[in-house]
Amino acid sequence: MQKGSRYCIYGGDINQDGITAASDVSEVDNDAYNSVSGYVKTDLTGDNFVDAEDLSIVDNNAFNSVSVIRP
């Protein structure tokens, strides 16, 4: 996806099944609730802490039904 002059990718497909869905939201929500930190797959922002910011990313993309499109 192009945003201004930059190309960006969608984030949030935690279980790598090709679609950002409720199961991905659940994983991030659980880790945010448990204050998981470190290099984990549910840390979408890369700040080494799973929090509401990560949950917001996956929740927005799940709401918009973001999925992989392959040729």
C-alpha positions in Angstrom: 0.0 0.0 0.0 1.3 3.4 -0.8 0.9 6.2 1.8 2.2 9.5 0.4 5.6 8.8 -1.0 6.2 5.7 1.1 5.2 2.1 0.6 3.8 0.3 3.6 2.7 -3.1 4.6 -0.2 -4.2 6.7 0.6 -5.9 10.1 -1.3 -8.1 12.4 -1.4 -11.6 10.8 0.0 -13.1 14.0 -0.7 -16.8 13.1 0.4 -16.3 9.4 -2.8 -17.9 8.0 -3.2 -15.1 5.4 -5.9 -13.1 7.0 -6.0 -10.7 10.0 -9.0 -12.0 12.1 -10.3 -12.4 15.6 -7.8 -15.2 16.4 -4.9 -12.7 15.8 -6.7 -10.1 17.9 -7.1 -12.6 20.7 -3.4 -13.5 20.7 -2.3 -9.8 20.9 -5.0 -9.1 23.5 -3.9 -11.9 25.7 -0.2 -10.8 25.5 -1.2 -7.2 26.2 -3.2 -8.2 29.2 -0.3 -10.2 30.6 2.2 -7.4 29.9 4.4 -9.6 27.7 7.7 -8.0 26.7 10.7 -8.9 24.6 11.1 -10.0 21.1 7.7 -11.7 20.5 5.5 -12.0 17.4 2.6 -10.1 19.0 4.8 -6.9 19.4 3.7 -5.3 16.1 5.3 -1.9 16.8 8.8 -3.3 17.7 9.1 -1.5 21.0 9.6 -4.8 22.9 6.4 -4.5 24.8 2.9 -5.8 23.8 0.4 -3.0 24.6 -2.7 -1.2 23.4 -0.8 0.2 20.5 -0.2 -3.3 19.1 -3.8 -4.2 19.8 -5.0 -1.2 17.9 -3.1 -2.2 14.8 -4.4 -5.8 14.7 -7.9 -4.7 15.6 -8.1 -2.1 12.9 -6.8 -4.5 10.3 -9.1 -7.3 11.4 -12.1 -4.9 11.2 -11.1 -4.1 7.6 -10.6 -7.8 6.7 -7.0 -7.3 5.6 -5.8 -10.5 3.9 -3.1 -11.7 1.6 -3.6 -11.6 -2.2 -1.3 -13.8 -4.1 -1.1 -14.2 -7.9 
